[in-house]
């Protein structure tokens, strides 16, 4: 195999990445995790796929596996803020029954004032 990915392989990566994102946006986490694993089978150093896999596994409550995915992303890209932040959030998840804290959102009244949809 050539040292550089072929155009077809790059197209396949792009298509699978879009598919994984679409599945995640629909909260279809099992499928999103599987597609990201498929990407990693083809591109084992794809940091974005490790980040997406970590998110999907976190949503599925599989914190140890999510931690492993984020750790691999940090190993490949030590300056990856997304992976580092999520790895830190999952650092205490070894406690029984632990769930990540909910994300804070902008109150509806503020989002309307800022011209954002509710």
Buried (B, 14 or more C-beta within 10 A) or exposed (E): EEEEBEEEBEEBBEEBBEBBBEBBEEEBBEBBBBBBBBBBEEBEEBBBBBBBBBBBBBBBEBBEBBBBBBBBBBEBBEEBEBBBEBBEBBEEBEEEEEEBEEEEEEEEEEEEEEEEEE
